[in-house]
């Protein structure tokens, strides 16, 4: 297919409605699913407005005849701690289904690279699901190589898992009982672990 002569530019407030509709399509298609809670505590329109007002990134749109066909969200980040120069991270790249393989994705990444040069960034990075073969192939063709596997989980899930593992590693005593963990029952319950009080502990008798 021939390339489309799209214009890639920073999004502005005139694009809010179109971008909100595009974001809703993204959510409906499942492309934004991460296994985590909601990405934002607001609707698509409010989310787009937040993205447009931040000073550590940019929303780039690919438009043809004033119609937005693709979008990229980029952020200025520190790729590794203590790195002297920042990096620009491509958080999302999306091209509408009927217009893919027409050079729009390349144009959006080229605009992200130009933005990185403008802010003096040393690296261009991207978040790609390891399960998305098409996206990984696309960015590999553009010279982006794998660097690290990023794992994510809700904080509460990690804390609960740590407490369970520590409890499971406690030494046993005669009677096949485990020594009391350094977490109290109240402490375990406060972080979501179902801690059962032993039946052999009887409540003290009240004095008459």
Secondary structure, DSSP 8 states (H G I E B T S, - for coil): ------EEEE--GGGHHHHHHHHHHHHHHTTT--SSS-S-SS-HHHHHHHHHH-SSEEEEEEEETTEEEEEEEEEEE-SSTT-SS-EEEEEEEEE-GGGTTSSHHHHHHHHHHHHHHHTT-SEEEE---TT-HHHHHHHHHTT-----------HHHHHHHHHHHHHHTS-EETTTEE---SS-HHHHHHTT------TT--------
